[in-house]
């Protein structure tokens, strides 16, 4: 593992924060925390924590010793100095005299001793940092360290790797008892430079930020080298036989999404976003004969159980030639997972005296031979986290099994972690946005209305796919929305291209819920003189392309089996034709009929079909030069032209976007038309 420390960068950051009055040691703490947080094999998704002990001056001019320790929920990779809130050390030290301290009392004690009452909650591992005497302490759940920490003969392996430089701490879940035990073990071995916590991770410490960081990199590297030196081929990874033809992810995932949505029978939300993940290493694991055995053993670190539960749900390989049998087998596997989870909860809740609130019983990680792993979450971001954690678990198992046996904590410890009171207290907090868990695909997504629509759906919590002929422009819109918005090049007049685009959406998010068929363009010309090819081109883009999009959308929505919404950008031209605009208006009139036809034929599937009729929107279709021309033809200023409606207000792309969002939210409305034109009697629906 590379040591990324740079004295120049460190000095620059110290100087930068000195201008803000930040203590140089806290600035260095910030620097090396970011180095650790930038390497996923060391730290991912809020895992790990770091600290520094410094002296600050209070309002009376008195010196106060404080522990600056990572705030709960902060990410080491992007941490700022205020991400290490300062806690008074002396009172924390006094708590060590107690025999026990409940988690709630511990959190309360930590908060009471914050210098800044507005600061985030100090990490749940604060006391461990407080009870070790070192100035700098680094803690990670490094994949390699957790592989070593999973071995039953941890003590002897550590001695072999580190000699007497490291001591081992038996597994206890994070909190007061672990902090006391780790401090006792350190005090019995005061020359050690680090601790390996069984089934958990690694601590290193030193008097300088650099020393503690260097030790972390050195010790993880020593573990890596040990594994490389002693790795043996593991028979359990002998491949199982796979079907001749494996279903592509784009076909398999909407089936799984549908099965997950129905598996909990109303005890969990219906919609989940999926994140598939594959690599040679993942495939070796999920296609291996030992998969069921490893899955039963459990996770590699306590935090993993919170993200992916104690084990993944194992599915059969999706045989493309026996799709129906696979669907039934997958349904049975998910049902068995749910039943086992319910039994686990009942058993463990009874053991711990009852009173726990059951979490939903659905898996967060699926293992699919032939495909890889699939993260399950309430959003693409959450599903990706589950897949990342799943991959880290697989890496730890593979590393541990290469030199010994991977062992996890037992069921009781899994439950204590999964149903930790501090985690239970977070339940029910934070409302989801109205369109969370929904995947939205928007054609013409790079244009003014399409981009505004994509942004509006993303703001409502949806994950969005932006389909556009202009792939680069779609990419810019996606980037402006966020790292998980998906850009896809798609020619809506080419049915194969539309099919591929929907496959890409499904392969990325697991399926789709709302489709905004928005792409369009206008062809002008008086009907009697119109060349046939112009009218046909108008129908290709403004009618048949919508049909192609709708067909693909219905294909996915019916596979999932929990309904969805088809939204079409029609036009006022559908009901209020414009002079010399027949090549646009006639296919749009046909499109309005198409919307109603889909509403009629798929209401029984829970699929709603609705239209938005917009007019006079500044966009690719109504360009600045057209606005100037039309305003001049009517002897109006451009503003007067654009405001020529009952409300006297220009209608913007964002207003059309709101109409699409509104139509998506109206759950009992189908075959409906929402007019967005500021009011125009001639274009009113009748
Ligand atoms: Zn930890």
Boltz pocket constraint, residues with backbone or C-beta under 6 A from the ligand:
constraints:
  - pocket:
      binder: B
      contacts: [[A, 48], [A, 125], [A, 139], [A, 140], [A, 141], [A, 174], [A, 200], [A, 201]]
      max_distance: 6.0
